[in-house]
Amino acid sequence: MDKQLLSLLVCPVSHAALVYNKDTQELVCRASGLAYPIRDGLPVMLETEARQLTIEEKLEKK
């Protein structure tokens, strides 16, 4: 994930910053508890495509 692009993107639900998770290829928003997929190198920033974070993921510090 391009760091410059990541610095421009925010969660469409909470408008909070996103964190790139390389292992799952997702952009994670702890404020909204959502993870947005990255498909073919492009972030899919739709709430309907995002998955809910698990309790463990919400508590995890990275």
C-alpha positions as CSV (number, residue, x, y, z in Angstrom):
1,M,0.0,0.0,0.0
2,D,1.4,3.4,-1.0
3,K,2.0,5.4,2.1
4,Q,1.1,8.7,0.4
5,L,-2.3,7.3,-0.7
6,L,-2.9,5.8,2.8
7,S,-2.3,9.3,4.3
8,L,-5.1,10.7,2.2
9,L,-7.7,8.0,2.9
10,V,-10.1,8.1,5.8
11,C,-12.9,5.8,6.9
12,P,-16.1,6.8,5.1
13,V,-18.1,6.0,8.3
14,S,-16.1,7.7,11.1
15,H,-13.7,9.9,9.0
16,A,-10.9,8.5,11.2
17,A,-7.4,7.4,10.0
18,L,-6.9,4.0,8.5
19,V,-4.1,1.4,9.3
20,Y,-2.9,-0.9,6.6
21,N,-2.9,-4.6,7.6
22,K,-0.5,-6.3,5.2
23,D,-1.4,-9.9,6.4
24,T,-5.1,-9.5,5.5
25,Q,-4.7,-6.9,2.7
26,E,-7.2,-4.6,4.4
27,L,-7.4,-1.0,5.6
28,V,-8.5,-1.1,9.2
29,C,-10.5,1.6,11.1
30,R,-10.5,1.1,14.9
31,A,-12.9,4.0,15.4
32,S,-15.7,2.4,13.4
33,G,-14.6,-1.2,13.9
34,L,-14.5,-1.9,10.1
35,A,-11.9,-3.4,7.8
36,Y,-12.0,-2.4,4.1
37,P,-10.6,-4.9,1.6
38,I,-7.9,-4.1,-1.0
39,R,-8.7,-5.9,-4.3
40,D,-6.3,-5.8,-7.2
41,G,-4.3,-3.1,-5.4
42,L,-7.3,-0.8,-5.0
43,P,-9.0,-0.1,-1.6
44,V,-12.7,-0.8,-1.7
45,M,-14.0,2.0,0.6
46,L,-17.6,1.0,0.7
47,E,-19.3,0.3,4.1
48,T,-21.2,-2.6,2.5
49,E,-18.0,-4.3,1.5
50,A,-16.3,-3.8,4.8
51,R,-16.2,-6.5,7.5
52,Q,-16.7,-6.0,11.2
53,L,-13.5,-6.3,13.3
54,T,-13.5,-9.1,15.9
55,I,-13.2,-8.2,19.6
56,E,-9.6,-9.3,19.5
57,E,-8.8,-7.1,16.5
58,K,-10.4,-4.1,18.2
59,L,-8.2,-4.6,21.3
60,E,-5.0,-5.3,19.3
61,K,-2.4,-2.6,19.2
62,K,-0.3,-2.4,16.1
